[in-house]
Amino acid sequence: EPAPWRPRSHFVEYGVALDGDESVIDEVLVVPMLAPRSYTREDVVELQCHGNDLCLRRVLRACLEAGARLADPGEFTLRAFLNGRLDLAQAENVSRLISAKSVAAADSALAGIQA
């Protein structure tokens, strides 16, 4: 039996994604970001797979079948706000940054996030 995974924060690890039948479906990079050193100040794991649509869908399906769920729009920013990483003005500027249509608008919103 393999040893339990003991992630190191902000350290990229190589691995494979498995489906429910334990078949390899892709090679992946895993980036754990342990609290409080993440955007939300919660433990987060970023999973990077190959960029084609088939690979992405297979890995996403395996994650969902294993118990993960899709984040709601704005959920990470809401969690960052609730955990004190962002104040309300900064959270509003995240929304402005995401919807920015010009470099000036993006720069303005980013300045408001970094304030």
C-alpha positions as CSV (number, residue, x, y, z in Angstrom):
1,E,0.0,0.0,0.0
2,P,1.4,3.4,-1.0
3,A,2.3,5.9,1.8
4,P,-0.2,8.7,2.3
5,W,0.5,11.9,0.4
6,R,2.1,14.6,2.6
7,P,2.0,17.7,0.4
8,R,4.5,20.5,0.6
9,S,3.0,24.0,0.1
10,H,3.8,25.6,-3.2
11,F,5.9,22.7,-4.5
12,V,5.0,21.2,-7.9
13,E,4.7,17.4,-8.0
14,Y,4.4,15.2,-11.0
15,G,1.9,12.3,-10.9
16,V,-0.9,10.6,-12.8
17,A,-4.7,10.9,-12.7
18,L,-6.6,7.7,-12.3
19,D,-10.2,7.0,-13.2
20,G,-12.6,5.0,-11.0
21,D,-11.1,1.7,-12.3
22,E,-7.6,2.8,-11.3
23,S,-6.7,3.3,-15.0
24,V,-4.2,6.1,-15.8
25,I,-6.1,8.8,-17.7
26,D,-3.4,11.5,-17.9
27,E,-0.1,12.8,-16.5
28,V,-0.6,15.7,-14.2
29,L,1.2,18.4,-12.1
30,V,-0.1,19.0,-8.6
31,V,0.5,22.3,-6.7
32,P,-0.7,22.2,-3.1
33,M,-1.2,25.6,-1.5
34,L,-1.6,25.2,2.2
35,A,-3.3,27.7,4.5
36,P,-2.8,30.5,5.0
37,R,-0.6,30.8,1.9
38,S,-3.4,30.6,-0.7
39,Y,-5.8,33.0,-2.3
40,T,-8.6,31.9,0.0
41,R,-6.3,31.3,3.1
42,E,-7.6,27.7,3.0
43,D,-5.9,24.5,1.8
44,V,-6.1,24.4,-2.0
45,V,-4.7,22.0,-4.6
46,E,-4.3,23.0,-8.2
47,L,-4.3,20.2,-10.7
48,Q,-2.8,20.7,-14.1
49,C,-3.4,18.3,-16.9
50,H,-2.7,18.2,-20.7
51,G,-4.6,21.0,-22.4
52,N,-6.8,19.2,-24.9
53,D,-10.5,19.0,-24.3
54,L,-10.6,15.2,-24.0
55,C,-7.9,15.1,-21.3
56,L,-9.5,17.9,-19.4
57,R,-12.9,16.3,-19.4
58,R,-11.6,12.9,-18.3
59,V,-9.6,14.4,-15.4
60,L,-12.5,16.6,-14.4
61,R,-14.9,13.7,-14.5
62,A,-12.6,11.6,-12.3
63,C,-12.3,14.4,-9.8
64,L,-16.1,14.9,-9.6
65,E,-16.7,11.1,-9.3
66,A,-14.1,11.0,-6.4
67,G,-16.2,13.7,-4.5
68,A,-14.9,17.1,-5.8
69,R,-17.3,19.7,-7.0
70,L,-17.2,22.6,-9.3
71,A,-16.7,26.0,-7.6
72,D,-19.5,28.5,-8.0
73,P,-18.7,31.7,-9.8
74,G,-17.0,34.1,-7.4
75,E,-16.6,31.4,-4.8
76,F,-12.9,31.7,-4.3
77,T,-13.1,35.5,-4.0
78,L,-16.0,35.1,-1.5
79,R,-13.9,32.7,0.6
80,A,-10.9,35.1,0.4
81,F,-13.2,37.9,1.7
82,L,-14.8,35.7,4.4
83,N,-11.3,34.6,5.6
84,G,-10.0,38.2,5.8
85,R,-7.6,38.0,2.8
86,L,-9.6,40.6,0.9
87,D,-11.8,43.5,2.1
88,L,-15.0,44.4,0.3
89,A,-13.4,47.0,-2.0
90,Q,-10.7,44.5,-3.0
91,A,-13.3,41.8,-3.7
92,E,-15.3,44.2,-5.9
93,N,-12.1,45.0,-7.8
94,V,-11.6,41.3,-8.5
95,S,-14.9,41.4,-10.3
96,R,-13.9,44.5,-12.1
97,L,-10.6,42.9,-13.2
98,I,-12.4,39.8,-14.5
99,S,-14.8,41.9,-16.6
100,A,-12.2,44.5,-17.7
101,K,-12.3,45.2,-21.5
102,S,-9.2,47.5,-21.6
103,V,-5.7,47.6,-20.2
104,A,-6.6,50.8,-18.3
105,A,-9.6,49.1,-16.7
106,A,-7.6,46.0,-15.8
107,D,-4.8,48.2,-14.3
108,S,-7.2,50.2,-12.3
109,A,-8.9,47.1,-10.9
110,L,-5.6,45.5,-10.1
111,A,-4.5,48.6,-8.2
112,G,-7.6,48.4,-6.2
113,I,-6.9,44.8,-5.3
114,Q,-3.4,45.5,-4.2
115,A,-4.3,48.6,-2.1
